[in-house]
Amino acid sequence: MQHESLVEYGSRRVIITITAIFCALLEIVDTTIVNVALNDMKGNLGATLNEIGWVITAYAIGNVIIVPMTSWLSAQFGRRNYFAASIIIFTVFSFLCGNANGIWQLVFFRFIQGLGGGALLVTSQTIITESYPPEKRGMAQAIYGLGVIIGPTLGPPLGGYIVEHFSWPYIFYINIPIGTIATLLTLQFVRSPKYAEKKLASEVDWIGIALLAISVGSLQYVLERGQEDDWFESRTITTLAVTAFFGLFLFIWRELTAKNPIVELRVLKNGNLRVGTILSFILGFGLYGSTFIIPLYTQSSLGWTAEQAGALMIPAALTTAFMMPMIGRLLQKGVKQQFLVATGMFIFFIYSFWGYKILTPDTSKDAFFWMLIVRGLGMGMLFIPITTLSLSTLKGQQIGQGASFTGMMRQLGGSFGIALITTFLARQNMVHRSALTAHMMVDDPRVQQRVINMQHNYMAHGKTADNALRTAYQTLDFMISKQAAVLSYMDVFLYLGLMFLICIPFVLMVKAKKHEKKIDISEAMH
């Protein structure tokens, strides 16, 4: 079989691995690096808060549309050429993003940059998986996983540093040297597998491509913008939700009946891949959800700078980096993936519950340290076992198709996670606020006493009596808001943790028996 020939040895394998990781890092850092710079961009491009959100949304939509098509595009143009072209598109559009004059120009460039970037993630995973012999694949996934887990965490501190010391276009320019080197290394070292004959333009599943772009694009839009536009109160959101639903239905039907489908759904007959796809979704939910909520809480409730919030995440990322090779070794020694995933989920539950316990309106920096180290441990135990479990019984071209599914589900899991968390935060905030105000009756003597004390305090600092009274009420209102916000964040931590806890028994039910594997492979060959 042709896939054996792609195993590399010695320095060649090292160079290919490094190139692939750099490309994965480029793409992932770019998903989160922008979050910190949005404020500066807003002022610079004269955009509203709603418009600036599109800088993130457009990139995510581009990503999610291209990921499922990656395997097919590799076959069409040769993997090396396709990979190199993706890096070039990504790099060129990074430069254009930095030079954008208006918000919509930037949004368009980000969309194209996302199309280039989505390919980098999945193709680099396939390249690494195929460059190592099967018994070393756990290690290969560990090395790749370093990039994927550290990427989202590196984005904010790096972005914060660049924005504070330079200006926002540099968060895009930083991609240019790395992209250039990666392109040259790819053309020099990466090899393409021999695929079956290329499809003619007339044989291409254009309908499939259109349905995929429409349905996944609409779904991503609904998730990213739902909370701001008040979900189904908005006609756009409702229309796009319906479009996404019917689009996906027609897309699945089309792919199962087309002669040359753009996405090979039949590969999902493989039981391990099916489970892996669901687990990847949950992983994305936890990974992107918690990477999103902690900087948000520290910046909005504790008033930290972007750089401080970003730096907080570094120890956790280093813990994960330290864990990865150890997990790779455990897998090589034959420890079951299910046990590792279940343990990782339990550790993640501990981290979330810990978060639930320590959040206050003025939590100190030190309080986060061990909690985030625990998060790093949990993430390290989840990523590789899930990936190796998903791809363990696939062969040849199916590896790429499998990687596409897990990659897409991880991204979608992240979008679902962030969408649900923002909505949940907004709803819980109102619930807690009304609960707190209900307890604070104006005629309650304790409340009155507190207001009078504050009023006297402000008068002592030179304010007039009525001005001091107004300020006292404002301060009280501010304290209530802050308390309500903190309670909402606590709820998010609690429910995230419970979600992971509930998944544990299901993970342990997954069986990977030796004789099942053989059946799986033979089924997959047909």
N, C-alpha and C positions, 0 to 999 in steps of 0.2 A: 504493500500500500504506500501511496506517495507521501503520507504525512511523516513517516519515519525519517525521511531525508532532511527534515528541517531542524533536527536536533543539532545544536552547535556545541563546540568545545573550546576550552581555553580562553584566550584573550578576546576572541571574536564574540563569544557568548557574553563576556563581561561588557563589551562595548554595546552590544545589542540591548542588553538589560538596562544599562545606564540611559541609552537613548530613549527607550520606551518609557522609563520612569520619568525622565525629564518632560516628555510629551504629556504624560498623564498629569504631572504636577502643573504644567503650564495651564492645562484646561481647567483643573479643579481650583487652583489658586484664583483663577480669573472669575470663578463663579461667586466667590465671597469677597474678593479684594475690593470690589466696587462699593459694597455696603457702607464702608467707612467714609467713602469720598462723596456720597450722594449730596450731602449738604453743600460742599464746595461747588460741585457741578451745578447744583440748583441755582446758586447765586451767579455763577459764571455764565451760564447759558440762559439765564432769565426764565427758568422753567418753574411750573407749579409742582407741588409735592406729588400730585397724581401723575403728572407727565414724567417726572424723574424716576418714578417706580418702574417705568417702561424699560429703563436701561438694564434692569435685572430681568424683567419679564421676557424681553425680546431674546436675550441670550439663552434663557431656559427653554423657550419655545424652539429655537433653532436646534439646540441640543437634543431635545426629546424627539424631534421629527427625524433627525438623521441617524440616531443610534440604531433603530431596528433595521435600517437599510444597509448598514455598514458591511455586513457579511456579503450581501449581493454585490455591492459596489466594488468590494475587494476582488470578487471573482470576475467582475466585468473588466476592470482596468489593470488587474494585477495588484497584489497587496502592496508591494513596495511603492509603486507609482501613486496609488491611491493615498497611502500614508503620507508620502512626501508632499503630494498636492494639498492634503488637509493641513499639514504644518505650514505650507506656504500661504494658503488662504488665511489661516489663523494669524500668521505673523503680519501679512500685508494689512489685514483689516484692523489689527491692533494699532498699527501706525495711523491708519485713517481715523480710528476712534479718538486717538489723542489729538488729531487735527480737526475734529468735527467743529463746525461753526454754530450749528443750532441743535436743539434737543432732538428733533426728528431725524436729522442726519446721523446723529450719534446712535439713536435707536436702530436705524437701518443697518449701520455698520456692525452694531452689536449682534444683530440677528445673523448676518453672514458670518461673523466671527464664531457664533455659536454653532453654525453648520459645520465650520471647519473643526471646531473644538470637540464636538460630540464624537467625531470619528476617532480622535486621538485616544480617547479613553478606552474604547472597546478594542480598537485595533492593537493598542499597545499591550492590552491584557492577552489577546490571542497570540501576539508575537512572542511574549514571554513564555506563555504556556507551552507553545510548540518548540521553543528553543531548548527546553529541558526534557530529559527522558522522563517517562511517566512516574518512576519512583521518586523523582526529585521535584515533582510538581508542587507539592505542599510548600517547599522552600521557595519555589519560583513565585507562588501566590503571596508568600510572606513578603518577598522583596517588593512586589508590585503594590501590595496592600499598604506598605509604608507610605508610598506616594498618595494613595487614595485617602488614607485617614489623616495624614499630616496636612494635606492640601487645604481642606476647608478651615483648618485651625490656623494655618500660616497666613491665610488671606488677610483677616482683620489686622493683626499686628503689623504686617508688612505694609498694608494699605495705610494704616494710621501713621506709620513712620514716614512714608513717602509724602503723604498729604501735609504732614506737619513740617517737614524739612524742605520739600520741593513744591511741585504743584500737581493737581490731579492728572494731567495728561501722562505723567511719568508712570502711573500704574499700568498704562498700556504700553509705553515705550520699553518697559523692562522686559517685555516678551520678545523684542526684536533680536537682540544678540542670541538669546537661548534658542529661538526659533531657527535662526540662520544655521547655528552649529548643528541642531537636531536634523535639519534638512540634509546637510552634507553627509552626516553620519548615516542617515537612513539610506541615501542613494548608494553609499559606499558598502554598507554591511548587511542591510536587511535583504533577505531573499523572499521571493514569492513562491508559494506552492504552485504546482501544476494543476490548474483547474480544468474542468471540462470546457468545451469550446464556448467562446463568447456568444452572447445573444445578439441578434441583429436588432436595430432600433425598432423594427416592426414587431419583434417578439417581446419587447420590454413591457412589463406590467404597468403601463402608465396609469391605468385606473386605480390600481393598488397604491401607487405612489401618491396620487391625488387624495384618495380616501384616507390614507395614513396621515398625510400632512394636515388635512382638514380636521380629522377627528382628534388627533393628539394635540395639534395646535390649539383647537378650541378648548380641550380639557385643561391644558396648561394655563390658558388665559383665565378660565373660570376659577382655577385654584389660586392663581397669583393675584387676581384683582377682585375676587368675590367679596371679601370683607369690606374693602373700601367702597364698593358700589352697592353695599347692602344686599348681597346675594340676590334672591329671586324677586326682590322689589324692582331690580333693574331689568329692563327689557333685553339689553345686550346680553347680560349674564344668562338669563332664561333661554334666549334663542341659542346661544352658544352651547349651553348645557345639553339642550335637545339635539343640536347638531352633533356634539361629541358622542352622545349615546347612539344615535342612528348611524353615524359615521363609523363607529367602532364595530357595530353589528354588521354593516355592509362590508367593511374591510375584512373581518374574519371570514365571512361567507365567501368573499372574492378570493382570499388567499387559499382557502381550502379547495376551491374549484378551478383556479387558474392553472394553466399548463406550466408557466414559469413564474411562480409567485415571487414577489419582491421580498417577503418575509416568510421564511420556512416555518410555518406554525406546527408542522408535523413533528418537529424535533421535540415538542412538548409532550409527546407520547412517553418520553423518558421520565420515569417517576421521580428520580433524584433531581432532575432539572426543574420539574414542577414545584417540588418542595423548596428548592433553592430560590426559585423566582419569588415565591411568597415571602421567604425569609429575607431576601434582598430588599423587598419592599419595606418590611418592618425595620431592617437595619437602616435604610435611608431615612425613615421616619425618625428614628432615635438619633442618628448621627447629625443630620441637618437640623432637626428640631432642637436638639440641645446646643448645637453650635450657634443657633439663631437666638435662643432665649437668654443665654447667660450674658453675652455682650449687651443685649437689649435691657436686661434688668440692671446691670451694673452702670450703664450709661444713663438710663432714664430715672431709676429710683435712687441710685447712690451718687449720681453726678460725676462719674469717672470720665476721663478723656478716652478717645478711640484707642490711643496707644496703650493706656493702662488696661483697658478691657481686653485688648488683643493679647497683651503679654501674659494675662492671667491664664490663658489657654495653653501656653507653651509647655509647662511641666506635664500636663496630661498627654500632649502629643509625643513628648519624649518617652513617657511611660509606654505608650502604644508602640513606639519605634523599638523600644527595648524588648517588648513582649513578642513582637512579630517573629523573629528568628526562632525563639524558644517554642512558639506554637508550631512553626514549620517542622521543627525537630520532632515534637511530640507526634505530629501526624505521620512523619516518616517511620516512627517507631510503632505505628499501628494503633494509636489511641483513636477511639471512634469520634468522628466529627460531631455526631449528635450530642455526646457528653460535653464536648468543648463548647458547642453553641448554647446548650442548656446552662452550663456554668456561667458563660459570658452574659446570658440574659439575667441570671440571678444577680450577678455582680452589678449589672446595669440597674436592676431594681434597687439594690442597696444604695447606689449613687443617687438615684432619684429621690429615695425616701430621706436620705441624708440632706439633700437639697431642700426638701419639704420642711425638714426640721430647723435648718439654720437661717432661712430667709427672714430678715427683719428690715425695717426702714433704714437701719444703719449697720448692716453686717460688715465686719472688718475683712480686709484682704486675706488675712491668715486663715480665716474660717473656711475659705474656699479650697485651700491648698490640697488637703488630703481627700476631700470629696472629689476633686477633679482628677487626682491620681487614680482613684477608684474607677472613675469613668474611663480613663485611659486603659486600665486593665481590662474592663469589660469589652471595650471596642476592639482591643487586640485579640480577644478570644472569639469575637464574633466574625470578623471580616474573612479571615482565611478559611476557617472551617466551612463557612457558608459557600464561599466560592469554590473550594475544592469539592464539596459535596455536590454542588450543581453540575460541575463539569467532569466529575470523576468517571462516569460511564459513557462519555461521548468520544467520538473518533473523528479525525480528519476535519472536514469542512464543518461538521456539526459543532466543533469547539467554538468556532467563530460565531455561529448562530446562537449557541447557548450563552456565550459572553454578552451578545447583544441584548438578549432578554433580561439577564440579571442586571446589566448596566442600565437598561431603560427603567426597570422596576425600581432600582435604587434611586434614580433621579426622580421618578414619579412619587416614590415614597417620601422623598425630601419635600417635594412640592405639596403633597397632601398634608404632611406634617406641619409645614409652616403655615399653610392655609388654615388648617384646623386650629393650630395654636393661636394665631392672631384673632380668629373669630371667637374662640373660647375665652381668650383674655378680655376682649371687649365686652362679651356678655357677662362674664363673671364679675368684671369691674363694676358694672351697673348693679348687679345683685348685691355685692358686698357693700357698695356705696349706700344703697337704700337701707340695707340692714343696719349699717353703722349709724346713719342719720336717724333711724327709727329709735335707736337707743339713746340718742342725745336730744332729749326734749329741752326746748329753750327755757321752760319753767322749772327744770330740774335744778335744785339749789347747787349741786356740785358743778354743773355746767356753768351756771351763772357766776359762781365763785371763780372758776378758772378764767372766764372771760374778763371779769373785773381785775384779777391779778395781772393778766396780760395787758389790759388797758393801762393800769397804773405803771407797768413796766415801760410801755411806749411813751407815756406822758413824762416819765422820768428822763427819757431820751429826747425830750423837747417837742413832742407832738401835742396838738390841741386835743381836748377831751373827746370831741366827736370823731376826729380823725383817728385817734388812738383806738376808739371803740371799733371803727370800721376795720382798721388793720387787724385788731384782735379777732374779729369774725372771719376775716380773710385767712388769717393764719390757721384758725380752727378748721376751716374748709379745706385748706391745703393739707393739713395733717390727716383729715379724713380721706382725701383723695389718695394720698401716699399709702396710707394703711390699706385701703381697698385694692390698690395696685399690687402691693406686696402679697396680700391674701390670694389674689388671682394667680400670681406667679407660683405661689405655694401649691395651688390646685393643679397647675400644669405639671409640676414635678411629680405630684402624687399620682395623677392619672397616667402619665408616661410610664412611671415605674410599674403601676398595676398592669398596664398593657403588656409589658415585657414578662411580668410574672405569670400572667394568664397563658402566654405562649409556651412556657416551659414544657408542660405535659405533652403538648402536640409535637414538639421537637423530639421528645424522647420516644414517641410512637414510631418515628421514621425508622425503618429497618433497612440496612444495606447488607443483605446476605450474599454470600459468594455466588450461589447458583442463580440468584435473581439477576446478578450483574450480567451473567452470560446471556440470559434471555433478553435482557434489555439491549445488549449490543446487537444481537442477531435481529431483534425487532427494528432497531434503529437503522440496520443496514438495508432493510427493504424499502 
